[in-house]
């Protein structure tokens, strides 16, 4: 018997809700145990599902972690889109993107730390690339294109320097943002180890400001002539 549109909608809502429950459970288990020590059985148990049901949604532990990455990327894409819509210039858009990035990471710092470790342990893509992996890569490219678009917009409106290729600037900001996030999230321990006084020690705002200043145009922005 063919399902009605209403029945299909209900089924999809249930699927989305169950996926969200699985990802919530996976994030808890991964951050508690670490990726390598965590098991699919533990995730299924915490999600209140049979192990076989979990495998229907995510065929491997790696796919499950990539599912978490996709959820974070979806939020970043939404926030970056809002930054693009509200920005008054290229440099303003970059400032908004960095602020949005920190807001997402700040809510789940343990996941961010785990994610960095996960990717550092996997410098090469898997031989057999799953649909989840391909979707993750496409999301990453979309996020980078937004940053690159902000750079190119800034070059055109005169707020971003034009003596370095926009792609190089975008890659530099991408890497600098990740480094700045790791620095910000391990303070004040890092301050103590480096002998830096807690008062006046740089935080994320200072790191982000340095990144923006590094790409800022050294001349006044172009202004439109009145007709």
N, C-alpha and C positions, 0 to 999 in steps of 0.2 A: 504494500500500500504506500502510495506516495504521500510524503509529509506535506502539510499545509505550510504557508508562509509563516504563520504564527508558531507552529511547532518547530520549524527550522530556526526561528529567532530565539526561542526558548533554549533549544539545544546549544546554539552558539553562545548564549549568555552563560550557560552551565560550563561550557568548555573554557571560556575566558576566566570564569571564577575559579575553576579547578586549576588552571594553569597558574594563576596568581597565587593560589594557596601552595602549590608545589614550589614556586620560586621563593616565596617567603620562607618556607621550610628549608629549602636548599641554602639560602643565604645564612640562616641561623646555624645550620650544621657546618657549612664551610668556614664561617668565621669562628665557630667554637673549636673545630677540629683541625682546620687547615684543609686544603684541597686534597692532598695525597692521603691523609688519614681518614677523611670522610668516606662514607659508603652510600650507595644507592638505597640499601636497606634502611639506613638511619633516616634518610630523607623521606622515604615512603612512610615510615612509621610516624615521623613528626608531622607529615601532611595528612595522616589518617587515611592512607590509601594502601592498596595491595601493591606489592613490588611490581607485578605484571602490569598494573594500570600505569604506574610511573613510567615504565619503559615504552608504553604506547605514546606518551607525550614527549619523552626524551630518551632516545635509544642508548645513550652513554652518559657517563659522568661529565665528560668534556662538553657534550651538547647541553647538558644542564647548566654548566657554568656559562656557556655562551648565551643561553637563554637569559641569564641574569645580566650579562653584558648588553644584550639587545634591549632589555627593559630600561637600563640606564641610558643607553643611546637614544631611545625614543624620547625620554624626558629631556635630554640635551637638545635634540632636534627641535622639540617644541619650544624650549626656552631660547635657543639660538634664533628661531624664527621670530619670536617676539622681539628679540634684540634688533633684528634687521628691520622689523616694521616700525619700531619706535625711534631708531637712531636718526640723528640729524646729519651725520657725516660718517665717513669711513672710520676715522679714529674713534668717534663716539660709539660706533657699532662694536669695535674691538674691545673697548672698555666694558661695554654691556655683556659681551660674550664671556670675558674673563670673570665678571661678577656672577654670571649665571653658572659657569663651571664650578666656581667655589661653593655656591649655594647648594648645588647637587651633591658635591663631594662631602661637604660639611655635615650633611644629614646622615651619611653612612661612611664614616672614615675607615672603619674596620674592613668594609668591603673594598674600598679603594686600595688599601694596603695589600689585601689579598689579591686583588686584580693585578697590581704591579708585579707581585711575586709570580703569579700564574703566567704572565706574558714573558717575563724574563727567563723563565724555565723553558719557554717554547719559542726560541728565536726563529724557527722555520715553520711554515704552515704545514698542516698534516698532509700526508700523501693522499689519503682519501678524504676529500673535502665534502662535508655534509651540507645539506640545504641550510642548516642553522649557521654554519661557518660562512657560507657564501652571503647570507643575509647580513651577518655581522660585518663582513668586509665592505659590503655596499653601504651600510650605515656609517661606517668609519669614513668612507670616501665622501659621503654626503656632508658629514660634519666638517671635513677638511675643506670641501668646496665652499662652505659658508664662510669659514675663516679666510680663505683665499679671496672670495668675493668681497669681503670687507676690506681687505688690503687693496684690491684693484679699485674699489670704489674710492678709497682714500687717496690713491694716486691720482685719480681723475679729479677729485674735488680739492686736491692740494693739501690734505691733512696728513697724508702718509708719504714718506720719502720715496723718491723715484730713482735713486742712484743704485738701488739693489733690486733685483727681480722680485716681483710680488710673491712668487712661489717660494723663493728662498726666505723671505721675511715671514711668510705664513708657517713654513716648517720650523723656523727658529722660534716663533712664538709658541707653537704647539709643544716643542720640546722644553722650552723654558717654563711653560705653564705646568707641565708635569713635574719638573724639578722643583719649582716653587711650591707646589702643593705638598710634595713630600717633605720639604723643609718646614713648611708651616704646620703640618700635622704631627711632626715629631718634636716640636718645641713644647715645654721648656727644657726637655732632656738634652736636646742638641745644644742649647745655649750653655747649659752647665758643662757639657763635655768640651765645648770650644772655649770656655771661659768668657762668654759674652754676657754682660750684665742684662738681667731680665728687663729692666726699665730701658725703654728705647730700642730694644731688639726688634729687628724687622719682622713683620708678619706678612700675611697674604696680601694685604693692601699695598705694602711697600714693594713686594715682589712684582705684583701686577702693574704698579706704576712704573717700575723700571722697564718692564717688557713693553709697555705702551710707549714710553719715552724713546726706547731704542728704535722704534719704527716711525716715530713722529717726524713730519716734514720739518726741515730746518728753515723754512720760509713761510711767509704768511699764506693762508689758504686763498684760493682764487675766489673772487666775489663776482656775481653776475652784474653786468652793467644795466643800469636802468634804461628802459626804452623810452 
